[in-house]
Amino acid sequence: MSEEQQQEVVEQKTVVRDLVISSHASEVDIALLEDNILVELHKEKTNNQFAVGDVYLGRVKKILPGLNAAFVDVGYSKEAFLHFLDLGPQIRSLQKFKNLVMSGADGVSMEDFKLEPDVPKNQRIGDFLKVGDLVPVQIAKEPISTKGPRISSEISFAGRYLVLVPFSNRISVSQKIRSGAERNRLKKLIQSIRPANYGVIIRTVAEDKKVADLDADLRSLVEKWERCMVEMKKMTTFGRMVSEMDQTSVMLRDLLNESFNNIHVDDETLYEEIRSYIQTIAPQKADIVNLYKGKDPIFEYYNVAKQIKGFFGRVVTIRNGVYLIIEHTEAMHVIDVNSGHRVNKENSQEENALLVNLEAAVEIARQLRLRDMGGIIIVDFIDMREAKHRKELYDKLCEAMSHDRAKHNILPATKFGLIQITRQRVRPETEIQVQEKCPVCDGEGKIRPAILFIDEIENNLKYLLLDQNENHITVQVHPFIHAYLTKGLFSIRRKWMRKYGKSFKVQPMNDFHALQYNFQNASGEDIAL
């Protein structure tokens, strides 16, 4: 292993991942923190009937020859969309098996079932389905906006180490497992324990695992498909047969590893469920589950609420003054990168543009995960003339997005500074209302969140004192804010002066509104930011 690879392994091991779970009557909020920084936020509705992975028996309502697709009724207000390419090569076997099971035939089993030949990709959907047919399908994408669910009849079940694919005999290994010897070992192990007519995809986390762990995972997935068959036998019309695990369990299944430090949950019932689940998949990690009993809301105690306020919204400020403007449309998402006029005077414009773009690339990768933005994303970076700098930016963005579990594709920067990204979208985008009622206009307009106001003053003050080397600064604020910053022996003003090693004044301004502030230099001139 090269020195660079060893360094990469060390960096991966040092990332600390915490899960903070807040349970409400109608939903469960799940926050994933990496080194105490919010990187993913999921909101799971407790009554969600159409989650990714759920298996339904659907009824074909309409065939669309022009699109080579069909609309299928699965019980949602909008009919689900099924394209021919999502039928899967074994649609004949699936329908044949479904007919045998629903007819009540005795002794129907997967091991004795004879698979039909694979379906060529150049066929028409009308050759395999007609209006009124019942067909087993799986939710591939949840309903988004005005669209119904996207479904597939190529059913699969994901476990901790394996993915089970009925009506297949293929064994494949995750490309992220690079060792040839390990790939061959895993293939031989699965070949020895795999039942007939079940394909298996070996996941990355299966690397170096023992046969007992893989066998237990495989058996649980086979049992899930068998439960599906039992439900199918009872059904006479469309409806749900098997439900995917809730999103909390899915995240634990996909994310749980040695770097997972703690799982904090504020609901006792959910605490017991999560602890029980972890004991089945990783008994040695059961002690990381903690039941939160504090008086403050769990998201406030672990500083999640403040980060949500700061990282959602149209404008996202990065620590050193760089900020992003994020716009959402029906067709795509657009992100604009701005330097905020905070540049190093010693560097050239090209060098400053590169530094700002590299800083923004890391934040953009996190924003895509945090908001679960999918579809087409266009990023307008600051223009750079040199091709090597555009290549460096592209590599940085690819590196930052390498930790993203959603499938994505990134195109190199154009000469206009645009980078195009496509990212898998399976759930509606996470949207958080971060604007608050204005205390000045009583709700006629919108302002930035008050929770970030003092932080914003400090960040600007730090920039002026340290980066711009300003002296004898005066901070002008509303009298209420003046009292808040200066009251007490160990006031916030004194803490900031000790922290940054420079003195400054705080001046009350009666004509300022509550969240207005200004900076003046030693000559009494306003300092533009």
C-alpha positions as CSV (number, residue, x, y, z in Angstrom):
1,M,0.0,0.0,0.0
2,S,1.4,3.4,-1.0
3,E,1.9,6.2,1.5
4,E,-1.0,8.2,-0.1
5,Q,-3.3,5.2,0.3
6,Q,-2.2,4.7,3.9
7,Q,-3.0,8.4,4.6
8,E,-6.4,8.0,3.0
9,V,-7.2,5.0,5.3
10,V,-6.1,6.9,8.4
11,E,-8.4,9.8,7.4
12,Q,-11.3,7.5,6.9
13,K,-10.9,5.9,10.3
14,T,-10.7,9.2,12.1
15,V,-14.1,10.5,10.9
16,V,-16.5,10.2,13.9
17,R,-20.2,9.6,12.9
18,D,-23.0,10.2,15.3
19,L,-26.7,9.7,14.6
20,V,-29.2,11.9,16.4
21,I,-32.9,10.8,16.2
22,S,-35.8,13.0,17.2
23,S,-39.2,11.3,17.3
24,H,-42.5,13.1,16.9
25,A,-46.1,12.0,16.6
26,S,-46.2,12.1,12.8
27,E,-42.5,11.7,11.8
28,V,-39.0,10.8,12.9
29,D,-36.2,13.2,12.1
30,I,-32.7,11.6,11.6
31,A,-29.5,13.7,11.6
32,L,-26.2,12.3,10.6
33,L,-23.2,14.1,12.0
34,E,-19.6,13.7,10.9
35,D,-17.2,15.2,13.4
36,N,-20.2,17.1,14.8
37,I,-21.0,18.7,11.4
38,L,-24.4,18.0,10.0
39,V,-24.1,16.1,6.7
40,E,-27.4,14.3,6.2
41,L,-31.0,15.1,7.4
42,H,-33.8,12.7,6.8
43,K,-37.5,13.2,7.7
44,E,-39.4,9.9,7.8
45,K,-43.2,10.0,8.0
46,T,-44.5,7.4,10.3
47,N,-47.5,6.8,8.0
48,N,-45.5,6.7,4.7
49,Q,-47.2,4.0,2.6
50,F,-44.9,4.2,-0.4
51,A,-41.3,4.0,0.7
52,V,-38.4,2.9,-1.5
53,G,-38.1,-0.9,-1.3
54,D,-41.7,-1.7,-0.5
55,V,-43.1,-4.6,-2.7
56,Y,-46.6,-4.4,-4.1
57,L,-48.9,-6.4,-6.2
58,G,-50.0,-3.8,-8.8
59,R,-52.7,-3.8,-11.4
60,V,-51.9,-2.5,-14.9
61,K,-54.2,0.4,-15.7
62,K,-52.8,1.7,-19.1
63,I,-50.2,0.7,-21.7
64,L,-48.3,3.5,-23.4
65,P,-46.8,2.1,-26.6
66,G,-45.1,5.4,-27.5
67,L,-43.2,5.5,-24.2
68,N,-42.8,1.7,-24.1
69,A,-44.2,1.9,-20.5
70,A,-47.2,1.3,-18.4
71,F,-49.2,3.0,-15.6
72,V,-49.8,0.6,-12.7
73,D,-52.2,1.1,-9.8
74,V,-50.6,0.3,-6.4
75,G,-53.0,2.3,-4.3
76,Y,-51.5,5.7,-4.5
77,S,-53.5,8.7,-5.7
78,K,-51.3,8.9,-8.8
79,E,-50.7,5.8,-10.8
80,A,-47.1,4.4,-10.7
81,F,-44.9,4.5,-13.7
82,L,-43.3,1.3,-15.0
83,H,-40.9,1.4,-18.0
84,F,-40.0,-1.6,-20.1
85,L,-36.4,-1.4,-19.1
86,D,-37.5,-1.7,-15.4
87,L,-39.4,-5.0,-16.1
88,G,-36.1,-6.9,-15.7
89,P,-34.8,-9.7,-17.9
90,Q,-36.8,-12.3,-15.9
91,I,-40.3,-10.8,-16.2
92,R,-41.5,-14.0,-17.8
93,S,-40.3,-16.0,-14.8
94,L,-41.8,-13.6,-12.3
95,Q,-45.2,-13.6,-13.9
96,K,-45.2,-17.4,-14.3
97,F,-44.2,-17.8,-10.6
98,K,-46.8,-15.3,-9.5
99,N,-49.5,-17.2,-11.4
100,L,-48.5,-20.5,-9.8
101,V,-48.5,-19.0,-6.3
102,M,-51.9,-17.2,-6.7
103,S,-53.5,-20.3,-8.2
104,G,-53.0,-22.0,-4.9
105,A,-50.8,-24.8,-6.4
106,D,-49.1,-27.0,-3.8
107,G,-45.4,-27.4,-3.4
108,V,-44.4,-24.2,-5.3
109,S,-40.8,-23.4,-4.4
110,M,-38.0,-21.3,-5.8
111,E,-35.5,-24.2,-5.8
112,D,-37.7,-26.4,-8.0
113,F,-38.9,-23.6,-10.3
114,K,-37.6,-23.6,-13.9
115,L,-36.5,-20.1,-15.0
116,E,-37.6,-18.8,-18.4
117,P,-35.1,-17.4,-20.9
118,D,-34.0,-13.8,-20.4
119,V,-36.1,-11.1,-22.2
120,P,-34.2,-9.2,-24.9
121,K,-33.9,-5.4,-24.4
122,N,-35.4,-4.5,-27.8
123,Q,-38.9,-5.8,-27.0
124,R,-42.2,-3.9,-26.3
125,I,-43.9,-3.8,-22.9
126,G,-47.2,-4.8,-24.6
127,D,-45.7,-8.2,-25.3
128,F,-45.5,-9.0,-21.6
129,L,-48.2,-7.0,-19.9
130,K,-51.8,-6.1,-20.7
131,V,-54.4,-3.9,-19.0
132,G,-55.8,-5.6,-15.9
133,D,-52.8,-7.8,-15.3
134,L,-51.5,-8.2,-11.7
135,V,-47.7,-7.8,-11.5
136,P,-45.4,-7.8,-8.5
137,V,-43.5,-4.5,-8.4
138,Q,-41.1,-2.7,-6.1
139,I,-41.0,1.1,-5.3
140,A,-37.8,2.5,-6.9
141,K,-38.6,6.2,-6.4
142,E,-41.1,7.7,-3.9
143,P,-43.8,10.0,-5.2
144,I,-42.1,13.4,-6.0
145,S,-44.0,16.6,-6.7
146,T,-47.0,15.8,-8.9
147,K,-45.6,12.4,-10.0
148,G,-46.6,9.0,-8.7
149,P,-44.0,6.4,-7.6
150,R,-41.5,5.0,-10.1
151,I,-41.6,1.2,-9.9
152,S,-39.6,-1.8,-11.1
153,S,-40.6,-5.5,-11.4
154,E,-36.9,-6.5,-11.0
155,I,-37.3,-7.1,-7.3
156,S,-34.3,-7.1,-4.9
157,F,-33.8,-7.1,-1.2
158,A,-30.9,-5.3,0.4
159,G,-29.3,-6.7,3.6
160,R,-26.3,-5.7,5.6
161,Y,-23.7,-7.5,3.5
162,L,-25.7,-8.8,0.5
163,V,-28.5,-7.9,-2.0
164,L,-30.8,-10.8,-3.0
165,V,-32.2,-10.9,-6.5
166,P,-34.9,-13.6,-7.0
167,F,-35.0,-15.4,-10.4
168,S,-31.3,-15.0,-11.2
169,N,-28.3,-17.2,-10.7
170,R,-25.7,-14.5,-11.1
171,I,-23.2,-13.6,-8.3
172,S,-21.5,-10.2,-8.5
173,V,-19.2,-8.3,-6.2
174,S,-19.0,-4.5,-5.4
175,Q,-16.4,-2.8,-7.5
176,K,-15.2,-1.0,-4.4
177,I,-13.7,-4.3,-3.2
178,R,-10.5,-4.2,-5.2
179,S,-8.6,-7.2,-3.9
180,G,-8.8,-10.0,-6.5
181,A,-8.2,-12.7,-3.8
182,E,-11.0,-11.3,-1.6
183,R,-13.4,-11.0,-4.5
184,N,-12.8,-14.7,-5.4
185,R,-13.1,-15.7,-1.8
186,L,-16.5,-14.0,-1.4
187,K,-17.8,-15.4,-4.7
188,K,-16.9,-19.0,-3.6
189,L,-18.5,-18.5,-0.2
190,I,-21.7,-17.3,-1.7
191,Q,-21.7,-20.0,-4.4
192,S,-21.6,-22.6,-1.6
193,I,-24.5,-21.2,0.4
194,R,-26.7,-19.7,-2.2
195,P,-30.1,-21.4,-2.9
196,A,-31.0,-22.1,-6.5
197,N,-32.7,-19.3,-8.5
198,Y,-31.4,-16.5,-6.3
199,G,-28.9,-14.0,-7.6
200,V,-26.6,-12.3,-5.1
201,I,-24.8,-8.9,-5.1
202,I,-22.0,-8.8,-2.5
203,R,-21.8,-5.3,-0.9
204,T,-18.6,-3.4,0.0
205,V,-19.1,-4.0,3.8
206,A,-18.9,-7.8,3.2
207,E,-15.1,-7.5,2.7
208,D,-13.3,-9.8,5.2
209,K,-16.5,-11.0,6.7
210,K,-16.9,-14.7,7.8
211,V,-19.2,-17.1,6.1
212,A,-21.5,-17.2,9.2
213,D,-22.2,-13.5,8.9
214,L,-22.9,-13.8,5.2
215,D,-25.1,-16.9,5.6
216,A,-27.2,-15.2,8.4
217,D,-27.8,-12.2,6.1
218,L,-28.6,-14.4,3.2
219,R,-31.1,-16.4,5.1
220,S,-32.9,-13.3,6.4
221,L,-33.3,-12.0,2.9
222,V,-34.6,-15.3,1.6
223,E,-37.1,-15.3,4.4
224,K,-38.3,-11.9,3.3
225,W,-39.0,-13.1,-0.2
226,E,-40.8,-16.2,1.2
227,R,-43.0,-13.9,3.3
228,C,-43.7,-12.0,0.1
229,M,-44.8,-15.3,-1.5
230,V,-47.1,-16.0,1.5
231,E,-48.8,-12.6,1.2
232,M,-49.1,-13.0,-2.6
233,K,-51.0,-16.2,-2.2
234,K,-53.6,-14.5,0.0
235,M,-54.2,-11.5,-2.4
236,T,-57.0,-11.2,-4.9
237,T,-56.3,-7.6,-6.0
238,F,-53.5,-5.0,-5.8
239,G,-51.9,-4.0,-2.5
240,R,-48.7,-4.0,-0.5
241,M,-47.1,-7.4,0.2
242,V,-43.8,-6.6,2.0
243,S,-42.6,-3.3,3.5
244,E,-39.0,-2.1,3.6
245,M,-37.5,-1.4,6.9
246,D,-38.1,2.1,8.3
247,Q,-35.5,4.7,7.3
248,T,-33.8,4.6,10.6
249,S,-33.0,0.9,10.2
250,V,-32.0,1.4,6.6
251,M,-29.5,4.1,7.6
252,L,-28.1,1.9,10.3
253,R,-27.8,-1.0,8.0
254,D,-26.0,1.0,5.3
255,L,-23.9,3.3,7.5
256,L,-23.0,1.4,10.7
257,N,-19.3,0.7,11.0
258,E,-16.4,1.0,13.4
259,S,-16.4,4.8,13.2
260,F,-20.0,5.1,14.3
261,N,-19.5,6.6,17.8
262,N,-23.0,7.2,19.2
263,I,-26.7,6.9,18.4
264,H,-28.8,9.3,20.4
265,V,-32.6,8.9,20.4
266,D,-35.2,10.7,22.5
267,D,-38.0,8.1,22.3
268,E,-37.9,5.0,24.6
269,T,-39.8,2.7,22.2
270,L,-37.6,3.7,19.3
271,Y,-34.5,3.3,21.5
272,E,-35.5,-0.3,22.3
273,E,-36.2,-1.1,18.6
274,I,-32.8,0.4,17.4
275,R,-30.9,-1.4,20.2
276,S,-32.6,-4.7,19.3
277,Y,-31.8,-4.2,15.6
278,I,-28.1,-3.4,16.3
279,Q,-27.8,-6.5,18.5
280,T,-28.9,-8.6,15.5
281,I,-26.5,-7.1,13.0
282,A,-23.5,-6.0,15.2
283,P,-23.8,-7.1,18.8
284,Q,-20.5,-5.5,19.7
285,K,-21.9,-2.1,18.9
286,A,-25.1,-2.3,21.0
287,D,-23.7,0.0,23.7
288,I,-23.5,3.0,21.3
289,V,-27.2,3.5,21.5
290,N,-28.1,6.2,24.1
291,L,-31.6,7.2,25.3
292,Y,-31.7,11.0,25.7
293,K,-33.6,12.3,28.7
294,G,-32.6,15.9,28.8
295,K,-35.0,18.8,29.2
296,D,-34.0,20.6,26.0
297,P,-35.1,19.2,22.6
298,I,-32.5,16.7,21.4
299,F,-31.7,18.6,18.2
300,E,-30.9,21.8,20.3
301,Y,-28.8,19.9,22.8
302,Y,-26.6,18.4,20.1
303,N,-26.4,21.6,18.1
304,V,-28.4,20.2,15.2
305,A,-31.2,22.8,15.2
306,K,-28.7,25.7,14.8
307,Q,-26.9,23.9,11.9
308,I,-30.3,23.3,10.2
309,K,-31.0,27.0,10.4
310,G,-27.6,27.9,9.0
311,F,-27.3,25.3,6.2
312,F,-30.8,25.4,4.7
313,G,-32.3,28.3,2.8
314,R,-31.5,30.1,-0.4
315,V,-28.2,31.6,0.8
316,V,-25.7,29.4,2.5
317,T,-22.7,31.2,4.0
318,I,-19.3,29.4,4.3
319,R,-17.1,30.1,7.2
320,N,-14.5,32.4,5.5
321,G,-17.1,34.6,3.8
322,V,-17.7,32.6,0.6
323,Y,-21.4,32.0,0.1
324,L,-23.7,30.0,-2.2
325,I,-27.0,30.9,-3.7
326,I,-29.1,27.8,-4.3
327,E,-32.2,28.0,-6.5
328,H,-34.6,25.1,-7.1
329,T,-36.8,24.7,-10.2
330,E,-38.9,21.8,-11.5
331,A,-36.3,20.9,-14.1
332,M,-33.1,21.3,-12.2
333,H,-31.2,22.9,-9.3
334,V,-28.8,25.8,-9.8
335,I,-26.0,26.8,-7.5
336,D,-24.1,30.1,-7.8
337,V,-20.7,30.5,-6.0
338,N,-19.8,34.0,-4.7
339,S,-16.6,35.1,-3.1
340,G,-18.3,37.7,-0.9
341,H,-15.4,40.2,-1.8
342,R,-13.2,38.4,0.8
343,V,-10.0,37.9,-1.1
344,N,-6.3,37.7,-0.2
345,K,-4.7,40.8,-1.6
346,E,-1.3,39.0,-2.0
347,N,-2.8,36.5,-4.5
348,S,-3.8,37.1,-8.1
349,Q,-7.4,37.0,-9.2
350,E,-6.9,33.5,-10.7
351,E,-5.5,32.2,-7.4
352,N,-8.3,33.8,-5.3
353,A,-10.9,32.3,-7.7
354,L,-9.3,28.8,-7.3
355,L,-9.3,29.0,-3.5
356,V,-12.9,30.2,-3.3
357,N,-14.0,27.5,-5.8
358,L,-12.2,24.7,-3.9
359,E,-13.8,25.9,-0.6
360,A,-17.2,26.0,-2.3
361,A,-16.8,22.5,-3.8
362,V,-16.6,20.9,-0.4
363,E,-19.7,22.7,0.8
364,I,-21.6,21.9,-2.4
365,A,-20.9,18.2,-1.9
366,R,-22.3,18.4,1.6
367,Q,-25.3,20.4,0.5
368,L,-26.3,17.8,-2.0
369,R,-26.2,15.1,0.7
370,L,-27.9,17.3,3.3
371,R,-30.8,18.4,1.1
372,D,-30.9,15.1,-0.8
373,M,-30.9,17.1,-4.0
374,G,-31.4,14.9,-7.1
375,G,-31.8,15.2,-10.8
376,I,-29.7,17.8,-12.7
377,I,-27.6,20.2,-10.7
378,I,-25.8,23.1,-12.5
379,V,-23.0,24.8,-10.5
380,D,-21.7,28.2,-11.6
381,F,-18.2,28.5,-10.1
382,I,-16.1,31.6,-10.4
383,D,-14.4,31.8,-13.8
384,M,-10.9,30.5,-14.1
385,R,-8.7,30.9,-17.2
386,E,-6.2,28.1,-16.6
387,A,-7.2,24.6,-17.6
388,K,-5.1,23.0,-14.8
389,H,-7.1,25.0,-12.2
390,R,-10.4,23.8,-13.7
391,K,-9.0,20.2,-13.6
392,E,-8.0,20.8,-9.9
393,L,-11.5,22.0,-9.1
394,Y,-13.1,19.0,-10.9
395,D,-10.9,16.6,-8.9
396,K,-11.7,18.3,-5.6
397,L,-15.4,18.1,-6.3
398,C,-15.1,14.4,-7.2
399,E,-13.2,13.7,-4.0
400,A,-15.7,15.6,-1.9
401,M,-18.6,13.6,-3.4
402,S,-16.9,10.3,-3.1
403,H,-18.6,9.8,0.3
404,D,-22.0,10.3,-1.2
405,R,-24.0,7.0,-1.2
406,A,-26.4,8.2,-4.0
407,K,-25.3,7.4,-7.5
408,H,-24.0,10.5,-9.3
409,N,-22.1,11.7,-12.3
410,I,-19.9,14.8,-12.6
411,L,-18.8,16.4,-15.9
412,P,-15.6,18.5,-16.1
413,A,-15.9,22.3,-15.9
414,T,-16.7,24.2,-19.1
415,K,-14.9,27.3,-20.2
416,F,-17.7,29.3,-18.7
417,G,-17.0,27.8,-15.2
418,L,-20.1,25.6,-15.2
419,I,-20.0,22.1,-13.8
420,Q,-22.9,19.7,-14.5
421,I,-23.9,17.0,-12.0
422,T,-26.6,14.4,-12.1
423,R,-27.5,12.7,-8.8
424,Q,-29.9,9.9,-8.1
425,R,-33.3,11.0,-6.8
426,V,-35.4,8.4,-5.0
427,R,-37.1,10.6,-2.4
428,P,-38.5,14.2,-2.4
429,E,-35.9,16.8,-1.6
430,T,-35.5,17.8,2.0
431,E,-36.9,21.3,2.5
432,I,-36.6,23.3,5.8
433,Q,-38.3,26.7,6.4
434,V,-35.5,28.8,7.8
435,Q,-37.0,32.3,7.6
436,E,-38.6,33.9,10.7
437,K,-41.2,36.5,11.2
438,C,-39.6,40.0,11.0
439,P,-39.9,41.9,14.4
440,V,-39.8,45.2,12.5
441,C,-42.4,44.7,9.7
442,D,-44.4,42.1,11.7
443,G,-44.3,39.5,9.0
444,E,-44.6,41.7,5.9
445,G,-41.1,40.6,4.8
446,K,-38.6,37.9,5.7
447,I,-35.2,38.1,7.5
448,R,-32.3,35.8,8.3
449,P,-32.8,33.6,11.3
450,A,-32.1,35.4,14.6
451,I,-30.3,32.3,16.0
452,L,-27.4,33.1,13.6
453,F,-27.3,36.8,14.1
454,I,-24.6,37.0,16.9
455,D,-22.6,34.4,15.0
456,E,-22.7,36.6,11.9
457,I,-21.5,39.7,13.8
458,E,-18.6,37.7,15.3
459,N,-17.6,36.2,11.9
460,N,-17.5,39.7,10.3
461,L,-15.7,41.1,13.3
462,K,-13.1,38.3,13.1
463,Y,-12.6,39.0,9.4
464,L,-12.0,42.7,10.0
465,L,-9.7,42.3,13.0
466,L,-7.6,39.4,11.8
467,D,-7.8,39.2,8.0
468,Q,-8.0,43.0,7.3
469,N,-5.9,43.9,10.3
470,E,-8.3,46.8,11.3
471,N,-7.8,48.5,14.7
472,H,-10.1,50.5,17.0
473,I,-13.3,49.2,15.3
474,T,-16.7,50.3,16.6
475,V,-19.6,47.9,16.3
476,Q,-23.0,49.7,16.0
477,V,-26.0,47.7,17.1
478,H,-29.5,48.2,18.5
479,P,-29.6,49.0,22.2
480,F,-31.0,45.5,23.1
481,I,-28.1,43.8,21.2
482,H,-25.7,46.3,22.9
483,A,-26.9,45.2,26.3
484,Y,-26.6,41.5,25.3
485,L,-23.0,41.9,24.1
486,T,-21.7,44.1,27.0
487,K,-23.6,43.0,30.1
488,G,-21.9,41.2,33.0
489,L,-18.3,41.0,34.1
490,F,-17.4,38.3,31.6
491,S,-19.4,39.8,28.7
492,I,-19.4,38.5,25.1
493,R,-17.4,41.6,24.1
494,R,-14.7,40.8,26.6
495,K,-14.6,37.2,25.4
496,W,-14.2,38.3,21.8
497,M,-11.4,40.7,22.7
498,R,-9.5,38.0,24.6
499,K,-10.2,35.5,21.7
500,Y,-8.9,37.8,18.9
501,G,-6.3,39.8,20.9
502,K,-7.7,43.2,19.9
503,S,-10.0,45.7,21.5
504,F,-13.1,47.3,20.0
505,K,-16.2,49.3,21.0
506,V,-19.9,48.5,20.9
507,Q,-22.1,51.5,20.4
508,P,-25.9,51.5,20.9
509,M,-27.9,53.0,18.0
510,N,-31.5,54.0,18.8
511,D,-32.5,54.3,15.1
512,F,-31.4,50.7,14.2
513,H,-33.9,47.9,14.0
514,A,-33.3,44.8,16.2
515,L,-31.2,42.9,13.7
516,Q,-29.3,45.7,12.1
517,Y,-25.6,46.3,12.7
518,N,-22.7,48.3,11.2
519,F,-18.9,48.6,11.5
520,Q,-16.9,51.8,11.6
521,N,-13.1,52.3,11.5
522,A,-11.0,54.5,13.8
523,S,-11.9,57.6,11.6
524,G,-15.6,57.0,12.0
525,E,-16.1,55.8,8.4
526,D,-18.4,52.9,7.7
527,I,-16.7,49.7,6.7
528,A,-18.3,48.0,3.7
529,L,-18.5,44.2,3.8
